[in-house]
Amino acid sequence: MVRVPLTPEERDRGERLGHLLREVRGERSMVQIAAQAGISVETLRKIESGRIPTPAFFTVVALCRALGLSLDHTADALTPPLEERRLAS
């Protein structure tokens, strides 16, 4: 099966997710958060760096739980402002 290339919007959203996770993680180690989320440190590193811009839903859920971050807040942070969405249309 051929994988469809990601859109610029999907890549941008992945970068915003990575930035949010890094910001909320703060001084906590990647090892600690990855262990709490049940993922590898390398997976967390790739998500935070934007190299995995579309992680699985349950991976995002696990990371949010490990970081004490609500899914609502996460979704809001990843949704571009209305003006940006209008310009993209």
C-alpha positions in Angstrom: 0.0 0.0 0.0 1.4 3.4 -1.0 1.5 6.0 1.8 0.1 9.4 0.8 2.5 12.2 1.5 1.5 14.5 4.4 0.1 17.9 3.6 1.9 21.0 4.8 -0.9 21.4 7.4 -0.3 18.0 8.8 3.4 18.6 9.1 2.7 22.0 10.8 0.3 20.4 13.2 3.0 17.8 14.0 5.5 20.5 14.7 3.0 22.3 17.0 2.4 19.0 18.9 6.1 18.4 19.4 6.6 22.0 20.7 3.6 21.6 23.1 4.9 18.3 24.4 8.4 19.7 24.9 7.1 22.8 26.6 4.8 20.9 29.0 7.4 18.3 29.8 9.7 21.1 31.0 12.5 19.7 33.2 11.1 16.2 33.4 13.3 13.7 31.5 12.3 12.1 28.3 13.0 8.7 29.9 10.5 9.4 32.7 7.7 10.6 30.4 8.3 7.9 27.8 8.1 5.2 30.5 4.9 6.6 31.9 3.4 6.8 28.5 4.5 3.3 27.6 6.5 4.3 24.5 10.2 4.3 23.7 12.4 7.4 24.3 13.2 7.4 20.6 9.5 7.6 19.7 9.0 10.5 22.1 12.1 12.2 20.7 10.7 11.8 17.1 7.3 13.1 18.1 8.9 16.1 19.9 11.1 16.9 16.9 8.3 16.6 14.4 9.8 13.5 12.7 6.6 11.7 13.6 4.0 14.4 12.7 1.0 12.1 12.9 1.4 9.8 15.9 -1.3 7.3 16.8 -4.2 8.6 18.7 -3.6 6.4 21.7 0.1 7.4 21.8 -1.1 11.0 22.1 -3.6 10.0 24.8 -0.8 8.2 26.8 1.5 11.2 26.4 -1.2 13.6 27.6 -1.9 11.5 30.6 1.8 11.2 31.5 2.1 15.0 31.2 -1.1 15.9 33.0 -2.4 17.6 29.8 -6.0 17.5 28.8 -7.0 16.3 25.3 -9.2 19.4 24.9 -6.2 21.7 25.6 -4.1 19.7 23.2 -6.6 19.8 20.4 -7.1 23.5 20.9 -3.3 24.1 20.8 -3.0 22.1 17.6 -5.8 23.8 15.8 -4.6 26.8 13.8 -6.3 30.2 14.4 -9.4 30.8 12.3 -7.6 33.5 10.3 -4.8 30.9 9.3 -7.5 28.4 8.2 -9.2 31.1 6.1 -5.9 31.9 4.3 -5.2 28.2 3.6 -8.6 27.8 2.0 
